[in-house]
Amino acid sequence: MSSLNIGTSGLLAYQRAIGTTSNNIANASTEGYSRQDTSLANRPPQFLGGNFQGQGVQVDNVRRISDEFVNRQLTDATTTAAGAETRVQIANRIDDLLADESSGLQPVLDSYFDAAQDVSSDPTSSSAREVFRTEAESLVERLGSIDSRLQEQREIVNGQIETGVQEVNDLAESLADVNRAIVSGSTQASPNDLLDQRDRLVNELAEKVDVRTVEQDDGALNVFVGNGQSLVLGGDARELRAEALSGDPDQLDIGVPSGDGTASISRFIQGGELGALLETRGGLIDEAQNTLGQIAHSLGESFNHQNQLGLDLNGEQGGPIFSLGEPQVWGAGDPKPGANPEVSIEDASALTTDDYRLLRDDEGEYEVRRASDNRVLDDFEIEDEVLRIDGLAVDLSELEDQDITGEWLIQPTRTGVGQMDVLMEDGDELAAAAALRAEEGAENVGSAQVSEIAATDPDPDGEAFDGSIDGLEITFDGDEFVRSDGEELETEEVDDGVYRLTGDGWEMEIRGTPEEDDSFQVFTNENREGDNRNMKAMNELAEADQVEGRRNFGDAYNSLIASVGTQTRQAQVAEESASAQLDQAREQRESVSGVNLDEEAADLLRYQQAYQASAQVIQIGNSLFDSLLGAVRG
């Protein structure tokens, strides 16, 4: 090959190299751009005059500088950082909401209990009673205010989930389009710019949800989410759906098409914005709302019960102070079961903050799972078609009668605050007085004295309230305490010289040593003016462990604040760490694939010199050729 052709090959090769370098410089600030490098190779030599002679240069490849491991690290760091940022944003909002002293629960709880103490100090005061009723309304209003603000946060999260799912679907469709273009273009050469676009889309997806990728032989990238559910397969994208699959209309789940319905994959979604949204909704927001509902049920039920054990200012049996709702039950899955079991609260003090999933299979066997982590629970019992767990009673009779299978979501306390109201219309309805009184017989010779008597069952048909107990005489026969009708009373010696006598809806405590034929009389409390015994029992509820059997009402709320505060701080620390890791991953990618302008400038000068030298080769070759032609003509 002549020097003209060799020089021309150099011009073309270095022109391409200059173009590649210029493209690098132009895209130095383009996000996700990977530096490219022009690889040159000598042309196959030609055998001339007994030797191989070089034939110039050619462009072997325009190589994309990229490291798969570094890119994977960046994708993972992007997922972690996006999730941490979303998590800390929600946690900060919930923490600010609950910890605000001016709008928190503790001040109104204190005012409510102070008002109860004032009634105990002066049970005949109508004004003190009215203040108590007003404070009860303030308590319900404050609980409702906090709960409604938490519900607003739930709705915000649901909206973000819906938006996030749509963005994932749009990105998946774009990635499928790029995959098709890569497959089409890779038959000729490596489509570097398309590969950069593909990686950018993957990282944008990683902001939304944790993804796993597998590259096919044809260059297309398959993308998987959750527990291996495919999102992109080659040139095809699969749609995610945001639907209320758990049954609760206030809780959007993420699902995939399955047959004629949608299968939930929410519990498999990890990382990214969507993973953080699901986690914080099922964690912080559920915990806060369920705890408020737990407090509402425990406080309302305990005060209702105690008020019904006394007599109001008009001598009537006290009624419930608060109205309380029933647990929510939702048919779950797609399709949903044909009927729902009835669920009621038997013991509000045993309620937890958990939601439950009840499952009945084709064999009629039941399984209970904790909704937050899907853990199977075995601490329940079934008797007479009623399942009991954590203070709940689940009536299974309809499921048994109709042989209904399926899954149900049970939310014992979620709507407890929203359904709570004050039933007491007048402060005089507050039952400050005890329903019963008792006294020792005038001719007793023993040291036993009545230390306490109280109604225990608010059932109006019970002996404590139907009047049949009035004037009841109890006699100690030397061994047992016996009613005047000859019936022995259930007696327990709870301590040395302390006896608890249990009747139909009432209890009496006697201290001391009774002698044979000692008697005790029980009366309805007609002379109740100034009696505050039942109100004192209500005051004791303020410090009683009525919430889950281990905390009082104030401690339960403060524990919630502490828990949310701890989780918020953990989220802040995690966000700081994730942000630092993302910066490090970006720097590492830049060190491998980023454009260094100093290096590119040096390459540009080097290629320019080579280009000029190639032009000089052509010029010399042309001059030699002209000289040769001149000699031939001469």
VOFI-387276 format. One line per field, with one value per residue (C-alpha): residue number from 1; x, y, z; residue in three letters. Coordinates in nm, 2 decimals, m for minus. Layout:
N
i <- c(NUM  ...);
x <- c(X  ...);
y <- c(Y  ...);
z <- c(Z  ...);
aa <- c(ALA  ...);
END
This chain:
634
i <- c(1  2  3  4  5  6  7  8  9  10  11  12  13  14  15  16  17  18  19  20  21  22  23  24  25  26  27  28  29  30  31  32  33  34  35  36  37  38  39  40  41  42  43  44  45  46  47  48  49  50  51  52  53  54  55  56  57  58  59  60  61  62  63  64  65  66  67  68  69  70  71  72  73  74  75  76  77  78  79  80  81  82  83  84  85  86  87  88  89  90  91  92  93  94  95  96  97  98  99  100  101  102  103  104  105  106  107  108  109  110  111  112  113  114  115  116  117  118  119  120  121  122  123  124  125  126  127  128  129  130  131  132  133  134  135  136  137  138  139  140  141  142  143  144  145  146  147  148  149  150  151  152  153  154  155  156  157  158  159  160  161  162  163  164  165  166  167  168  169  170  171  172  173  174  175  176  177  178  179  180  181  182  183  184  185  186  187  188  189  190  191  192  193  194  195  196  197  198  199  200  201  202  203  204  205  206  207  208  209  210  211  212  213  214  215  216  217  218  219  220  221  222  223  224  225  226  227  228  229  230  231  232  233  234  235  236  237  238  239  240  241  242  243  244  245  246  247  248  249  250  251  252  253  254  255  256  257  258  259  260  261  262  263  264  265  266  267  268  269  270  271  272  273  274  275  276  277  278  279  280  281  282  283  284  285  286  287  288  289  290  291  292  293  294  295  296  297  298  299  300  301  302  303  304  305  306  307  308  309  310  311  312  313  314  315  316  317  318  319  320  321  322  323  324  325  326  327  328  329  330  331  332  333  334  335  336  337  338  339  340  341  342  343  344  345  346  347  348  349  350  351  352  353  354  355  356  357  358  359  360  361  362  363  364  365  366  367  368  369  370  371  372  373  374  375  376  377  378  379  380  381  382  383  384  385  386  387  388  389  390  391  392  393  394  395  396  397  398  399  400  401  402  403  404  405  406  407  408  409  410  411  412  413  414  415  416  417  418  419  420  421  422  423  424  425  426  427  428  429  430  431  432  433  434  435  436  437  438  439  440  441  442  443  444  445  446  447  448  449  450  451  452  453  454  455  456  457  458  459  460  461  462  463  464  465  466  467  468  469  470  471  472  473  474  475  476  477  478  479  480  481  482  483  484  485  486  487  488  489  490  491  492  493  494  495  496  497  498  499  500  501  502  503  504  505  506  507  508  509  510  511  512  513  514  515  516  517  518  519  520  521  522  523  524  525  526  527  528  529  530  531  532  533  534  535  536  537  538  539  540  541  542  543  544  545  546  547  548  549  550  551  552  553  554  555  556  557  558  559  560  561  562  563  564  565  566  567  568  569  570  571  572  573  574  575  576  577  578  579  580  581  582  583  584  585  586  587  588  589  590  591  592  593  594  595  596  597  598  599  600  601  602  603  604  605  606  607  608  609  610  611  612  613  614  615  616  617  618  619  620  621  622  623  624  625  626  627  628  629  630  631  632  633  634);
x <- c(0.00  0.13  0.22  m0.09  m0.31  m0.12  m0.15  m0.52  m0.58  m0.40  m0.61  m0.94  m0.83  m0.72  m1.02  m1.23  m1.01  m1.04  m1.42  m1.44  m1.23  m1.44  m1.75  m1.61  m1.53  m1.88  m2.04  m1.82  m2.12  m2.38  m2.52  m2.45  m2.22  m1.94  m1.61  m1.53  m1.19  m1.09  m0.89  m0.66  m0.51  m0.27  m0.41  m0.30  0.05  0.11  0.39  0.60  0.96  1.01  0.90  0.57  0.50  0.26  m0.06  m0.15  m0.40  m0.77  m1.02  m1.06  m1.33  m1.48  m1.48  m1.71  m1.51  m1.73  m1.70  m2.00  m1.91  m1.88  m2.21  m2.38  m2.24  m2.38  m2.72  m2.73  m2.62  m2.88  m3.15  m3.03  m3.00  m3.34  m3.51  m3.32  m3.42  m3.79  m3.78  m3.63  m3.88  m4.18  m4.02  m3.95  m4.31  m4.46  m4.21  m4.29  m4.66  m4.65  m4.38  m4.54  m4.64  m4.90  m5.09  m4.99  m5.20  m5.04  m5.17  m5.54  m5.49  m5.36  m5.65  m5.90  m5.75  m5.73  m6.10  m6.18  m5.99  m6.19  m6.51  m6.37  m6.30  m6.65  m6.88  m7.19  m7.06  m7.24  m6.98  m6.70  m6.90  m6.96  m6.58  m6.51  m6.76  m6.60  m6.25  m6.37  m6.49  m6.15  m5.97  m6.17  m6.12  m5.74  m5.72  m5.92  m5.70  m5.38  m5.54  m5.67  m5.33  m5.18  m5.45  m5.34  m4.99  m5.12  m5.31  m4.99  m4.79  m5.07  m5.05  m4.67  m4.70  m4.95  m4.72  m4.42  m4.57  m4.67  m4.31  m4.18  m4.41  m4.30  m3.93  m3.98  m4.14  m3.86  m3.61  m3.78  m3.76  m3.39  m3.35  m3.51  m3.28  m2.97  m3.06  m3.11  m2.79  m2.55  m2.54  m2.31  m2.12  m2.15  m2.42  m2.24  m2.48  m2.78  m2.59  m2.54  m2.91  m2.99  m2.78  m2.94  m3.28  m3.17  m3.05  m3.37  m3.56  m3.33  m3.44  m3.79  m3.73  m3.45  m3.38  m3.18  m3.05  m2.94  m2.79  m2.88  m2.65  m2.80  m2.73  m3.08  m3.11  m3.37  m3.49  m3.64  m3.80  m3.93  m3.89  m3.78  m4.09  m3.99  m4.03  m3.85  m3.78  m3.59  m3.82  m4.13  m4.22  m4.45  m4.69  m4.70  m5.03  m5.12  m5.44  m5.60  m5.53  m5.52  m5.89  m5.83  m5.93  m5.69  m5.39  m5.26  m5.05  m4.81  m4.92  m4.87  m5.13  m5.21  m5.47  m5.79  m5.68  m5.38  m5.13  m4.97  m4.59  m4.58  m4.40  m4.13  m4.07  m3.74  m3.54  m3.59  m3.87  m4.15  m3.98  m3.94  m4.30  m4.44  m4.21  m4.29  m4.66  m4.67  m4.43  m4.44  m4.79  m4.96  m4.78  m4.89  m5.26  m5.29  m5.14  m5.38  m5.67  m5.53  m5.53  m5.87  m6.02  m5.84  m5.93  m6.28  m6.36  m6.21  m6.39  m6.71  m6.69  m6.62  m6.89  m7.14  m7.05  m7.16  m7.46  m7.49  m7.62  m7.98  m7.93  m7.93  m7.68  m7.41  m7.39  m7.10  m6.91  m6.77  m6.89  m6.64  m6.62  m6.57  m6.26  m6.24  m6.25  m6.17  m6.18  m5.84  m5.69  m5.84  m6.11  m6.22  m6.41  m6.79  m6.84  m6.65  m6.63  m6.76  m6.49  m6.55  m6.33  m6.36  m6.08  m5.95  m5.66  m5.52  m5.53  m5.20  m5.11  m5.09  m5.31  m5.38  m5.44  m5.69  m5.67  m5.91  m5.80  m6.00  m5.96  m6.13  m5.80  m5.73  m5.41  m5.34  m5.05  m4.93  m4.98  m4.67  m4.42  m4.64  m4.53  m4.75  m4.90  m4.99  m5.11  m5.48  m5.76  m6.08  m6.38  m6.75  m6.66  m6.50  m6.13  m5.98  m5.65  m5.51  m5.84  m6.04  m6.32  m6.36  m6.70  m6.63  m6.98  m7.07  m6.75  m6.81  m7.18  m7.11  m6.77  m6.60  m6.23  m6.00  m5.81  m5.92  m5.74  m5.84  m5.76  m5.86  m5.76  m5.69  m6.03  m6.07  m6.01  m6.23  m6.53  m6.49  m6.73  m6.86  m7.21  m7.25  m7.48  m7.48  m7.22  m7.48  m7.46  m7.12  m7.14  m6.92  m7.10  m7.06  m7.37  m7.35  m7.28  m7.22  m7.20  m7.12  m7.39  m7.44  m7.39  m7.08  m6.81  m6.52  m6.28  m6.38  m6.49  m6.61  m6.32  m6.46  m6.77  m6.82  m7.02  m6.82  m7.06  m7.24  m7.51  m7.83  m7.99  m7.72  m7.80  m7.59  m7.84  m8.18  m8.24  m8.25  m7.93  m8.08  m8.08  m7.90  m7.76  m7.44  m7.35  m7.03  m7.11  m6.77  m6.64  m6.81  m6.99  m7.35  m7.63  m7.96  m8.11  m7.87  m7.64  m7.27  m7.07  m6.76  m6.48  m6.11  m5.86  m5.64  m5.41  m5.38  m5.71  m5.84  m6.14  m6.29  m6.66  m6.79  m7.16  m7.37  m7.21  m7.05  m6.75  m6.69  m6.37  m6.36  m6.06  m6.01  m6.12  m6.49  m6.65  m6.93  m7.27  m7.11  m7.32  m7.28  m7.55  m7.54  m7.76  m7.81  m7.65  m7.95  m7.77  m7.51  m7.47  m7.10  m7.00  m6.70  m6.59  m6.66  m6.50  m6.18  m6.18  m6.19  m5.90  m5.70  m5.73  m5.50  m5.20  m5.33  m5.17  m5.47  m5.28  m5.17  m5.17  m4.83  m4.86  m5.09  m5.24  m4.98  m4.69  m4.84  m4.84  m4.49  m4.37  m4.50  m4.33  m4.00  m4.03  m4.10  m3.82  m3.58  m3.68  m3.65  m3.30  m3.21  m3.35  m3.14  m2.82  m2.90  m2.97  m2.64  m2.46  m2.64  m2.58  m2.21  m2.20  m2.38  m2.13  m1.85  m2.01  m2.05  m1.69  m1.58  m1.78  m1.65  m1.29  m1.36  m1.61  m1.61  m1.45  m1.12  m1.08  m0.71  m0.66  m0.89  m0.71  m0.38  m0.53  m0.67  m0.32  m0.17  m0.43  m0.40  m0.03  m0.08  m0.35  m0.11  0.17  m0.06  m0.15  0.22  0.27  0.00  0.16  0.50  0.35  0.18  0.50  0.69  0.41  0.43  0.81  0.77  0.52  0.75  1.04  0.83  0.71  1.06);
y <- c(0.00  0.34  0.60  0.79  0.51  0.47  0.84  0.83  0.55  0.75  1.05  0.85  0.67  0.98  1.17  0.91  0.92  1.30  1.26  1.02  1.24  1.54  1.35  1.27  1.63  1.74  1.49  1.55  1.68  1.44  1.22  0.85  0.90  0.65  0.76  0.60  0.51  0.45  0.13  0.13  m0.17  m0.21  m0.33  m0.67  m0.64  m0.72  m0.95  m0.75  m0.82  m1.10  m0.90  m0.81  m0.44  m0.25  m0.12  0.15  0.17  0.11  0.17  m0.16  m0.06  0.24  0.09  0.20  0.22  0.05  m0.19  m0.41  m0.45  m0.08  m0.02  m0.28  m0.11  0.23  0.07  m0.08  0.24  0.43  0.19  0.22  0.60  0.66  0.43  0.59  0.94  0.85  0.67  0.96  1.21  1.01  0.94  1.31  1.40  1.13  1.22  1.59  1.51  1.29  1.47  1.82  1.90  2.16  1.91  1.58  1.36  1.39  1.74  1.64  1.30  1.50  1.74  1.45  1.27  1.60  1.65  1.30  1.38  1.70  1.50  1.26  1.55  1.69  1.43  1.64  1.93  1.95  2.20  1.95  1.68  1.90  1.98  1.61  1.56  1.85  1.71  1.37  1.55  1.72  1.39  1.23  1.54  1.54  1.16  1.22  1.51  1.31  1.01  1.22  1.37  1.02  0.92  1.21  1.07  0.73  0.89  1.08  0.75  0.57  0.85  0.82  0.44  0.49  0.75  0.54  0.23  0.44  0.57  0.22  0.11  0.40  0.33  m0.04  0.04  0.27  0.01  m0.25  0.00  0.04  m0.33  m0.37  m0.10  m0.26  m0.60  m0.43  m0.22  m0.47  m0.68  m0.41  m0.28  m0.21  0.06  0.25  0.54  0.30  0.10  0.43  0.50  0.15  0.20  0.53  0.38  0.09  0.35  0.54  0.22  0.15  0.47  0.33  m0.03  m0.28  m0.45  m0.74  m0.75  m1.03  m0.95  m1.18  m1.29  m1.04  m0.75  m0.70  m0.66  m0.85  m0.68  m0.85  m0.71  m0.85  m1.22  m1.27  m1.13  m1.01  m0.65  m0.64  m0.95  m0.84  m0.61  m0.68  m0.49  m0.63  m0.39  m0.34  m0.25  m0.04  m0.19  m0.25  m0.63  m0.68  m0.58  m0.25  0.02  0.26  0.04  0.02  m0.29  m0.35  m0.64  m0.82  m0.96  m1.32  m1.50  m1.30  m1.10  m0.94  m1.11  m0.90  m0.88  m0.61  m0.82  m0.90  m0.54  m0.42  m0.10  0.21  0.46  0.20  m0.03  0.25  0.37  0.02  m0.03  0.30  0.27  m0.08  0.02  0.38  0.48  0.15  0.14  0.50  0.46  0.12  0.24  0.53  0.29  0.06  0.35  0.46  0.11  0.04  0.38  0.38  0.03  0.06  0.38  0.25  m0.06  0.13  0.39  0.11  m0.03  0.28  0.51  0.85  1.17  1.06  0.72  0.54  0.28  0.45  0.40  0.39  0.72  0.65  0.48  0.25  0.09  m0.28  m0.42  m0.39  m0.71  m0.72  m1.00  m1.02  m1.16  m1.17  m1.29  m1.21  m1.46  m1.47  m1.36  m1.22  m1.35  m1.13  m1.00  m0.84  m0.72  m0.93  m0.78  m0.44  m0.45  m0.76  m0.59  m0.55  m0.31  m0.60  m0.66  m1.02  m1.24  m1.52  m1.81  m2.10  m2.37  m2.64  m2.88  m2.63  m2.57  m2.22  m2.02  m1.69  m1.47  m1.13  m0.89  m0.69  m0.97  m1.26  m1.46  m1.76  m1.73  m2.03  m1.86  m1.88  m2.12  m2.23  m2.33  m2.36  m2.20  m1.90  m1.82  m1.62  m1.43  m1.12  m1.01  m1.07  m1.31  m1.42  m1.59  m1.86  m2.00  m1.85  m1.97  m2.32  m2.32  m2.21  m2.38  m2.06  m2.06  m1.76  m1.50  m1.21  m0.90  m0.82  m0.47  m0.46  m0.11  0.08  0.26  0.27  0.65  0.73  0.55  0.69  0.95  1.07  0.93  1.11  1.41  1.55  1.55  1.42  1.08  1.03  0.74  0.86  0.67  0.30  0.08  m0.11  m0.06  m0.31  m0.32  m0.56  m0.70  m0.52  m0.84  m0.96  m1.08  m1.14  m0.87  m0.91  m0.59  m0.50  m0.32  m0.30  m0.38  m0.31  m0.42  m0.62  m0.69  m0.40  m0.63  m0.46  m0.81  m0.89  m0.90  m0.59  m0.37  m0.54  m0.47  m0.83  m0.79  m0.51  m0.63  m0.95  m1.10  m1.31  m1.53  m1.70  m2.06  m2.13  m2.27  m2.08  m1.76  m1.84  m1.63  m1.59  m1.82  m2.10  m2.07  m2.07  m1.78  m1.83  m1.74  m1.69  m1.61  m1.37  m1.29  m1.38  m1.27  m1.12  m1.28  m1.21  m1.30  m1.32  m1.29  m1.24  m0.93  m0.81  m0.87  m0.79  m0.79  m0.87  m0.82  m0.97  m1.29  m1.37  m1.58  m1.83  m1.66  m1.32  m1.15  m0.89  m0.70  m0.58  m0.29  m0.09  0.25  0.47  0.71  0.80  1.17  1.25  0.89  0.89  0.53  0.45  0.77  0.68  0.35  0.55  0.77  0.45  0.37  0.65  0.46  0.11  m0.12  m0.12  m0.11  m0.46  m0.55  m0.38  0.00  0.28  0.52  0.79  0.54  0.38  0.71  0.80  0.46  0.53  0.87  0.70  0.43  0.67  0.89  0.60  0.49  0.84  0.87  0.54  0.65  0.97  0.78  0.53  0.82  0.98  0.65  0.57  0.92  0.88  0.54  0.68  0.96  0.70  0.48  0.77  0.88  0.52  0.51  0.85  0.72  0.43  0.57  0.94  1.19  1.35  1.67  1.69  1.34  1.42  1.74  1.55  1.28  1.55  1.70  1.36  1.27  1.61  1.56  1.21  1.35  1.63  1.38  1.16  1.46  1.53  1.16  1.22  1.55  1.38  1.09  1.33  1.52  1.20  1.09  1.43  1.40  1.05  1.17  1.46  1.22  1.00  1.29  1.43);
z <- c(0.00  m0.09  0.17  0.05  0.17  0.49  0.57  0.48  0.72  0.99  0.92  0.94  1.26  1.44  1.32  1.49  1.80  1.81  1.77  2.06  2.28  2.19  2.28  2.62  2.68  2.57  2.80  3.10  3.30  3.16  3.44  3.39  3.09  3.07  2.92  2.58  2.44  2.08  2.04  1.73  1.56  1.27  0.94  0.82  0.66  0.29  0.17  m0.07  m0.20  0.04  0.35  0.52  0.49  0.72  0.56  0.81  1.10  1.16  1.44  1.62  1.87  2.06  2.40  2.69  3.01  3.27  3.56  3.63  4.00  4.06  3.88  4.10  4.41  4.29  4.22  4.57  4.73  4.54  4.67  5.03  5.02  4.86  5.12  5.41  5.29  5.26  5.59  5.78  5.62  5.74  6.08  6.14  6.07  6.30  6.57  6.55  6.56  6.87  7.07  7.05  7.41  7.30  7.09  7.26  7.47  7.82  7.91  7.85  8.02  8.33  8.31  8.29  8.59  8.79  8.72  8.84  9.16  9.21  9.19  9.45  9.68  9.65  9.50  9.55  9.34  9.01  8.87  8.94  8.77  8.47  8.45  8.45  8.16  7.97  8.02  7.90  7.58  7.55  7.59  7.31  7.09  7.14  7.07  6.76  6.65  6.68  6.51  6.22  6.16  6.16  5.91  5.69  5.70  5.60  5.31  5.20  5.21  5.01  4.75  4.73  4.68  4.40  4.23  4.29  4.13  3.82  3.80  3.82  3.54  3.32  3.39  3.32  2.99  2.90  2.99  2.77  2.48  2.54  2.56  2.21  2.07  2.23  2.08  1.74  1.76  1.91  1.59  1.44  1.74  2.11  2.15  2.42  2.46  2.48  2.75  2.95  2.91  3.03  3.34  3.42  3.40  3.63  3.89  3.86  3.92  4.21  4.38  4.38  4.47  4.52  4.18  4.07  3.71  3.47  3.13  2.84  2.57  2.33  2.56  2.69  3.07  3.27  3.59  3.89  4.21  4.54  4.57  4.21  4.04  3.69  3.60  3.27  3.05  2.74  2.54  2.76  3.07  3.35  3.52  3.90  4.06  4.37  4.51  4.85  4.86  5.23  5.25  5.43  5.19  5.37  5.29  4.94  4.86  4.57  4.35  4.02  3.78  3.86  3.67  3.69  3.99  4.16  4.39  4.66  4.67  4.94  5.20  4.94  4.84  5.00  4.97  4.78  4.82  4.79  5.04  5.29  5.24  5.30  5.60  5.78  5.71  5.86  6.13  6.26  6.14  6.23  6.57  6.65  6.54  6.70  7.03  7.04  6.97  7.24  7.49  7.39  7.43  7.76  7.91  7.78  7.89  8.23  8.31  8.16  8.37  8.69  8.64  8.59  8.93  9.12  9.17  9.02  9.18  9.12  9.28  8.95  8.83  8.64  8.26  8.02  7.99  7.65  7.33  7.19  6.85  6.75  6.58  6.21  6.00  5.63  5.38  5.23  4.90  4.56  4.54  4.89  5.12  5.11  5.47  5.77  6.12  6.40  6.63  6.97  7.26  7.58  7.78  7.67  7.91  7.72  7.38  7.20  6.92  6.67  6.37  6.28  5.98  6.03  5.77  5.72  5.48  5.29  5.58  5.82  6.01  6.14  6.15  6.30  6.18  6.31  6.02  6.07  6.01  5.90  6.20  6.29  6.64  6.85  7.17  7.08  7.18  7.01  7.22  7.11  6.77  6.93  6.89  7.17  7.15  7.32  7.47  7.14  7.08  6.71  6.64  6.38  6.37  6.03  5.87  6.01  5.90  5.55  5.53  5.42  5.35  5.29  5.47  5.69  5.83  6.19  6.32  6.69  6.77  6.44  6.45  6.83  6.84  6.54  6.69  7.04  7.18  7.52  7.60  7.93  7.87  8.22  8.50  8.74  8.56  8.70  8.95  9.23  9.50  9.57  9.50  9.83  10.20  10.48  10.85  11.13  11.36  11.68  11.89  11.72  11.96  11.71  11.58  11.22  11.05  10.70  10.53  10.18  9.97  9.61  9.31  9.06  8.77  8.59  8.47  8.58  8.63  8.89  9.26  9.33  9.14  9.13  9.50  9.62  9.81  10.03  10.39  10.32  10.63  10.63  10.93  11.02  11.13  11.27  10.94  10.65  10.58  10.51  10.36  10.54  10.28  10.38  10.07  10.14  10.00  9.80  10.05  10.00  10.27  10.07  10.36  10.72  10.88  10.55  10.39  10.05  10.01  9.66  9.58  9.26  9.12  9.44  9.67  10.04  10.23  10.60  10.82  11.16  11.33  11.32  11.60  11.55  11.49  11.41  11.14  10.87  10.68  10.32  10.20  9.88  9.93  9.98  10.20  9.94  9.98  10.00  9.91  9.69  9.71  9.34  9.23  9.43  9.24  8.92  9.03  9.10  8.73  8.64  8.78  8.72  8.46  8.23  7.90  7.80  8.17  8.22  8.17  8.27  8.02  8.04  8.04  7.72  7.54  7.66  7.55  7.21  7.20  7.31  7.05  6.77  6.89  6.89  6.55  6.42  6.55  6.40  6.07  6.08  6.15  5.88  5.63  5.71  5.66  5.34  5.20  5.27  5.10  4.80  4.77  4.79  4.53  4.29  4.34  4.27  3.95  3.84  3.90  3.66  3.41  3.46  3.23  3.34  3.14  3.20  3.05  2.76  2.68  2.68  2.45  2.23  2.18  2.12  1.86  1.70  1.66  1.51  1.28  1.16  1.11  0.90  0.69  0.65  0.54  0.27  0.17  0.13  m0.05  m0.29  m0.35  m0.42  m0.66  m0.84  m0.87  m1.01  m1.27  m1.36  m1.42  m1.64  m1.85  m1.87);
aa <- c(MET  SER  SER  LEU  ASN  ILE  GLY  THR  SER  GLY  LEU  LEU  ALA  TYR  GLN  ARG  ALA  ILE  GLY  THR  THR  SER  ASN  ASN  ILE  ALA  ASN  ALA  SER  THR  GLU  GLY  TYR  SER  ARG  GLN  ASP  THR  SER  LEU  ALA  ASN  ARG  PRO  PRO  GLN  PHE  LEU  GLY  GLY  ASN  PHE  GLN  GLY  GLN  GLY  VAL  GLN  VAL  ASP  ASN  VAL  ARG  ARG  ILE  SER  ASP  GLU  PHE  VAL  ASN  ARG  GLN  LEU  THR  ASP  ALA  THR  THR  THR  ALA  ALA  GLY  ALA  GLU  THR  ARG  VAL  GLN  ILE  ALA  ASN  ARG  ILE  ASP  ASP  LEU  LEU  ALA  ASP  GLU  SER  SER  GLY  LEU  GLN  PRO  VAL  LEU  ASP  SER  TYR  PHE  ASP  ALA  ALA  GLN  ASP  VAL  SER  SER  ASP  PRO  THR  SER  SER  SER  ALA  ARG  GLU  VAL  PHE  ARG  THR  GLU  ALA  GLU  SER  LEU  VAL  GLU  ARG  LEU  GLY  SER  ILE  ASP  SER  ARG  LEU  GLN  GLU  GLN  ARG  GLU  ILE  VAL  ASN  GLY  GLN  ILE  GLU  THR  GLY  VAL  GLN  GLU  VAL  ASN  ASP  LEU  ALA  GLU  SER  LEU  ALA  ASP  VAL  ASN  ARG  ALA  ILE  VAL  SER  GLY  SER  THR  GLN  ALA  SER  PRO  ASN  ASP  LEU  LEU  ASP  GLN  ARG  ASP  ARG  LEU  VAL  ASN  GLU  LEU  ALA  GLU  LYS  VAL  ASP  VAL  ARG  THR  VAL  GLU  GLN  ASP  ASP  GLY  ALA  LEU  ASN  VAL  PHE  VAL  GLY  ASN  GLY  GLN  SER  LEU  VAL  LEU  GLY  GLY  ASP  ALA  ARG  GLU  LEU  ARG  ALA  GLU  ALA  LEU  SER  GLY  ASP  PRO  ASP  GLN  LEU  ASP  ILE  GLY  VAL  PRO  SER  GLY  ASP  GLY  THR  ALA  SER  ILE  SER  ARG  PHE  ILE  GLN  GLY  GLY  GLU  LEU  GLY  ALA  LEU  LEU  GLU  THR  ARG  GLY  GLY  LEU  ILE  ASP  GLU  ALA  GLN  ASN  THR  LEU  GLY  GLN  ILE  ALA  HIS  SER  LEU  GLY  GLU  SER  PHE  ASN  HIS  GLN  ASN  GLN  LEU  GLY  LEU  ASP  LEU  ASN  GLY  GLU  GLN  GLY  GLY  PRO  ILE  PHE  SER  LEU  GLY  GLU  PRO  GLN  VAL  TRP  GLY  ALA  GLY  ASP  PRO  LYS  PRO  GLY  ALA  ASN  PRO  GLU  VAL  SER  ILE  GLU  ASP  ALA  SER  ALA  LEU  THR  THR  ASP  ASP  TYR  ARG  LEU  LEU  ARG  ASP  ASP  GLU  GLY  GLU  TYR  GLU  VAL  ARG  ARG  ALA  SER  ASP  ASN  ARG  VAL  LEU  ASP  ASP  PHE  GLU  ILE  GLU  ASP  GLU  VAL  LEU  ARG  ILE  ASP  GLY  LEU  ALA  VAL  ASP  LEU  SER  GLU  LEU  GLU  ASP  GLN  ASP  ILE  THR  GLY  GLU  TRP  LEU  ILE  GLN  PRO  THR  ARG  THR  GLY  VAL  GLY  GLN  MET  ASP  VAL  LEU  MET  GLU  ASP  GLY  ASP  GLU  LEU  ALA  ALA  ALA  ALA  ALA  LEU  ARG  ALA  GLU  GLU  GLY  ALA  GLU  ASN  VAL  GLY  SER  ALA  GLN  VAL  SER  GLU  ILE  ALA  ALA  THR  ASP  PRO  ASP  PRO  ASP  GLY  GLU  ALA  PHE  ASP  GLY  SER  ILE  ASP  GLY  LEU  GLU  ILE  THR  PHE  ASP  GLY  ASP  GLU  PHE  VAL  ARG  SER  ASP  GLY  GLU  GLU  LEU  GLU  THR  GLU  GLU  VAL  ASP  ASP  GLY  VAL  TYR  ARG  LEU  THR  GLY  ASP  GLY  TRP  GLU  MET  GLU  ILE  ARG  GLY  THR  PRO  GLU  GLU  ASP  ASP  SER  PHE  GLN  VAL  PHE  THR  ASN  GLU  ASN  ARG  GLU  GLY  ASP  ASN  ARG  ASN  MET  LYS  ALA  MET  ASN  GLU  LEU  ALA  GLU  ALA  ASP  GLN  VAL  GLU  GLY  ARG  ARG  ASN  PHE  GLY  ASP  ALA  TYR  ASN  SER  LEU  ILE  ALA  SER  VAL  GLY  THR  GLN  THR  ARG  GLN  ALA  GLN  VAL  ALA  GLU  GLU  SER  ALA  SER  ALA  GLN  LEU  ASP  GLN  ALA  ARG  GLU  GLN  ARG  GLU  SER  VAL  SER  GLY  VAL  ASN  LEU  ASP  GLU  GLU  ALA  ALA  ASP  LEU  LEU  ARG  TYR  GLN  GLN  ALA  TYR  GLN  ALA  SER  ALA  GLN  VAL  ILE  GLN  ILE  GLY  ASN  SER  LEU  PHE  ASP  SER  LEU  LEU  GLY  ALA  VAL  ARG  GLY);
END
